[in-house]
Amino acid sequence: MSKYVDVEIVPEKGYQPKSQSDYHEDGVDVPYDRISPEVLHSLIAEFVTREWEELGVSCYTLEDKIEQVLRQLQQKKAKVVFDLSTNSCNIVVNK
């Protein structure tokens, strides 16, 4: 039985969000289900470690955060993009 946690991200006082143009990726969408489970887990772990770190202290575990992002990928609220200019993958909001 899987346990899901709804996570509300509350930024630290003084946090300046990035503009939408900062999130533009010049790349190719990669279906998350075509990525091996081990690689996908590592990709999501790197993403949440980087993104949550910018927002400050969190009471959620790394696994809680990974599950939330995976759920967003499954619901097509987020997607994996391979950035052609940097030869790297990132997770972005699906518009």
N, C-alpha and C positions, 0 to 999 in steps of 0.2 A: 504494500500500500504506500503510495507516494504522498508525501506531505508538502503542500504548497504554502508559501508565505507571501502575502501581499506586502510589498515593500514600498514605502513612501520615502523618497530621497529628499532630505531637507538640507540645503547647502548651508555652509558656515556663514556667519555674518560677514558681509563684505565680499562674498564670492561673486565674481563677474562671469556670467555665462558666455559661452562662445556664440558668435553669430552663426546663422544658418550657413553662410558661405564657408565657415571653418569646417563644416562637416561634409563638404562636397568631395566626392571620390570620383576620380577619372578612371573608371575601371569596369570590371565585368562582375555581374551578379553570379554568385556561386550557391547553388541549392545546398542548404545546410545538411540535407539528408544524403548528399553525395560525398560528404566528408566523413572519414572514419571516426567512430565514436571517441577514440583516444585523442585524435588531433582536434576535433571539435571541442572536447572538454578543455584541452590546453588553450585553444584560441579564446574560448569564453572566459577562462580563468584569467588570462592575461588582460583581456578587455575589462572585466569587472575590477580587477586589481588597479588598473590604471584609472578608470573612470571614477570609481568610488573613492579612491585616494584623493582626487581633486575636490571632492565634496566634504571631506572631513571624516570624523570618527563615525562608525556605524555599529549598531548592535547586532547586525546579521552576520552569520558565518559566510565564509567563502562559498561553501556548498549551497547555502540559501540563495546567494546572489547568482550563482551559476544556474540553478534551477529556474530562477525568474527569467533570466535572459534566454535560456533554452525554450521556456514556455512562450516567450515573445517571438522567437524564431518560428516555433510551431504554429502560432496564431497569425503569422505573417505581419506582425507589428514591427519586426526588425528583420534585417537580412545581412548576409555575409557578402562582402564586396572584395574582390581582388583588385588592388590599386596598381594599375599598369605603370605609373610613374615611379613608384617606390618598390614594386615587386613584393608587396605585403598585403595581408588580409586585415580587414577591419569589420566591425559590426556597426551598422548604421540604421537609423529609423527608416522604415519602409514607407514611402509616400504614395 
